[in-house]
Amino acid sequence: MNLDLSKSSKDWSDQSLASLIEHIVGTHHAFCRREITRIALLSKEAIDKQGKSHPELKRIHDLFSQMSRDLLMHLLKEEQTLFPYIAKVEAEVVRDASVSWPPFGTVENPIRIMVLEHVKTDDELNQIRKLSNDYTPPDGACDSYAKLYEALSAFDRDMQQHIKYEDDLLFPRAVAMEEEACKKSRVANE
């Protein structure tokens, strides 16, 4: 699923990384947390009502449950470690202050892990998409079944945009900013 970020309502490419982070957390992380709970409830309801005649519901539930556990940990790692570091480096660069380096060596190390986790999430969403026939409820699907697929489709769309913001905007800019700060620090120390 390819999303064009240029079609979004705001051009984030020229905004501060701190404001992009605030948008990602306030919009996409909040949506993810809220929808994980709602989708889990819809999934259980759909399985209770039609799980016997539609075994794919159980597989979708299992995939989404595993993905959700992983995602919640992923969001915490971003919010508690990676994003604060990026915002701190940006603030130091703006103030023309020397940058203090993180215990993880370079921002590229946690970013590499986040990108791999994004790929895993995308793979899991692809599996759910296939199992659900692109979120198309079968004939005779109950209301909770239809609502589940509608919620999963919205979750998928938001996750794709969320991942694009991080992988295509935030992460490359953070790496470039850190590299520039590192070069500046080396020149100052020579």
Secondary structure, DSSP 8 states (H G I E B T S, - for coil): ----GGGSSS-GGGS-HHHHHHHIIIIIIHHHHHHHHHHHHHHHHHHHHHTTT-THHHHHHHHHHHHHHHHHHHHHHIIIIIHHHHHHHHHHHHTT------TTSSTHHHHHHHHHHHHHHHHHHHHHHHHTTTT---TT--HHHHHHHHHHHHHHHHHHHHHHIIIIIIHHHHHHHHHHHHHHHHHHH-
